[in-house]
């Protein structure tokens, strides 16, 4: 439970500081910077604009870690939760 609370607190920092953080998946792939955080009724969504537009749902099973000090967000590989183009 502590990890979830810490992740939520760090997510609020991402929301306040966009655009800033680098988005990586667990394979080390750099997905770009978070341009904005979109708020939807069910969950927030990280919007990456470049190099390829990508919408990442802020869900526990997708966003694995938010490191404020290193300005990094770690997610599961996109192909595991979304069909890639």
N, C-alpha and C positions, 0 to 999 in steps of 0.2 A: 504494500500500500504506500509506503514512503516513496518508493521509486515513482509511482504514479503521481503523487502530489508534487514531487520535485519536477517531474516532466511537465506538469501543468503550469507550475510557476515559471519555468524556463520558457514555455510557449508564450506566456504573456509578455516576456521580455522580447521575444522575436516579433510579436505584434507591435510593440512600441518602437522598435528600432529598424524596421524595414526601410529600405532594402539594405541588407547587410550580410546575412549569413550564407555560407556556402552549403549547398545541399549535396550530400554524398550518400551512396548506397553501401550496403555491406560488402560489396565487391570492390569498393574503392573508386567507383566511377563518379566523377565530378559532374553533377547535374546542373550547375549554375547557381546564381544568387536568387534568393527569394525577393521578388519584386514587391509583393503585397500579400496580405492575409485577407482572404475573403471570408466573410461571416455568412453562414447559412443556418437554417433552423436546426439542423442536426449536428453539424460539426464545422469547424473552421477548415479552410483549404489554403495551403501554401501555393502561391502562383509564381512559377518560374517563367520568366519571359525569354531568356536567352541562355544557351545557344539554341535550345528547342523549347517551345512553349509546353509547359507541363503543369497540371493541376494535381496537387498531392493532398488527399484528405488527411486531416490531422486526427488520426485514429491510433489507438494503442498498438494494434497489430501491424501498422504501417510505419509510423514514426517511432523509432526505437530509442533515440537519445537526442537531447538538445543541450549542447555545450555552449553556455554563454561566454565563458572565458576565451574559447577558441573560435567562437562565432561559427559553429558547425552544427548541422542537423544531420542525423544519421537515419536513413530509412531502409526498408527492405527493397531489394531490386524491383524496379518498376514492372518487369515482366512477370513477377509473382502475383501482382494484384491488379494489373491492367494490361490489356492487349497493346503491345507497342507497334507503332507504324514502321 
